[in-house]
Amino acid sequence: MDLFGRGADEDDAEPRVALFVDGPNVLRGEFDVDLDDVREAAAAAGRPATTRLYVDEHATPELIQAAEARGFEVVVTSGDVDVKLAVDLTRFAVEGRADVVAVASRDTDFKPAIEAANACGLRTLAIAPGEHGRSDALRNAAGGSVTLDGDVDA
């Protein structure tokens, strides 16, 4: 069974997963999140279609380099990361560029984007940076959830 309760014989084609990481809300000292763990949590749902880390203009060059070295496309915004991430996620859903959208965040602002992806027929996955950083609203809106301390809810 996968994260969405499907057996191996239900879908022979590996789903395309679009991963969107809310850098300012996930990459915080209190969570000690490793980007490799975030990518692996999303990869459990299928093959990567895109792997993006969204950061603001205060992100250090070292963070950007480290993320790029781990295969992330880094999107730097001059304003609120949430708006750019939500718009990009919704575009992926509407344009059918992925079968699964995964959001790594603790911010309930992404609930409408998750709901839009659900309405487009995509599977959705909420990835929380830890038990303390889990958003129940995101977890409840998404079809599946993962807490990086190891808790998986299908």
Solvent accessible surface area in square Angstrom, and as a share of the most:
residue,aa,sasa,rsa
1,M,182,0.81
2,D,36,0.19
3,L,17,0.09
4,F,36,0.15
5,G,36,0.34
6,R,44,0.16
7,G,19,0.18
8,A,96,0.75
9,D,126,0.65
10,E,113,0.51
11,D,59,0.31
12,D,136,0.71
13,A,72,0.56
14,E,101,0.45
15,P,12,0.08
16,R,70,0.26
17,V,3,0.02
18,A,0,0.00
19,L,3,0.02
20,F,0,0.00
21,V,0,0.00
22,D,0,0.00
23,G,3,0.03
24,P,53,0.33
25,N,27,0.14
26,V,0,0.00
27,L,50,0.25
28,R,91,0.33
29,G,76,0.73
30,E,104,0.47
31,F,23,0.10
32,D,132,0.69
33,V,26,0.15
34,D,62,0.32
35,L,12,0.06
36,D,39,0.20
37,D,68,0.35
38,V,0,0.00
39,R,69,0.25
40,E,109,0.49
41,A,14,0.11
42,A,4,0.03
43,A,48,0.37
44,A,64,0.50
45,A,4,0.03
46,G,5,0.05
47,R,114,0.42
48,P,82,0.52
49,A,44,0.34
50,T,17,0.10
51,T,16,0.09
52,R,34,0.12
53,L,0,0.00
54,Y,0,0.00
55,V,4,0.02
56,D,38,0.20
57,E,94,0.42
58,H,145,0.65
59,A,23,0.18
60,T,70,0.41
61,P,95,0.59
62,E,116,0.52
63,L,53,0.26
64,I,41,0.21
65,Q,124,0.55
66,A,39,0.30
67,A,0,0.00
68,E,96,0.43
69,A,88,0.68
70,R,95,0.35
71,G,54,0.52
72,F,6,0.03
73,E,88,0.39
74,V,25,0.14
75,V,22,0.13
76,V,79,0.45
77,T,16,0.09
78,S,103,0.66
79,G,46,0.44
80,D,92,0.47
81,V,6,0.03
82,D,19,0.10
83,V,98,0.56
84,K,85,0.36
85,L,0,0.00
86,A,25,0.19
87,V,77,0.44
88,D,8,0.04
89,L,0,0.00
90,T,44,0.25
91,R,124,0.45
92,F,7,0.03
93,A,3,0.02
94,V,102,0.58
95,E,88,0.39
96,G,37,0.36
97,R,95,0.35
98,A,3,0.02
99,D,49,0.25
100,V,0,0.00
101,V,0,0.00
102,A,0,0.00
103,V,0,0.00
104,A,1,0.01
105,S,3,0.02
106,R,74,0.27
107,D,26,0.13
108,T,70,0.41
109,D,86,0.44
110,F,0,0.00
111,K,73,0.31
112,P,86,0.54
113,A,5,0.04
114,I,0,0.00
115,E,75,0.33
116,A,31,0.24
117,A,0,0.00
118,N,57,0.29
119,A,93,0.72
120,C,62,0.37
121,G,66,0.64
122,L,20,0.10
123,R,60,0.22
124,T,0,0.00
125,L,0,0.00
126,A,7,0.06
127,I,2,0.01
128,A,6,0.05
129,P,5,0.03
130,G,11,0.11
131,E,95,0.42
132,H,152,0.68
133,G,3,0.03
134,R,57,0.21
135,S,9,0.06
136,D,78,0.40
137,A,31,0.24
138,L,3,0.01
139,R,67,0.25
140,N,115,0.59
141,A,17,0.13
142,A,12,0.09
143,G,45,0.43
144,G,3,0.03
145,S,5,0.03
146,V,13,0.07
147,T,3,0.02
148,L,41,0.20
149,D,92,0.48
150,G,59,0.57
151,D,57,0.29
152,V,77,0.44
153,D,52,0.27
154,A,87,0.67
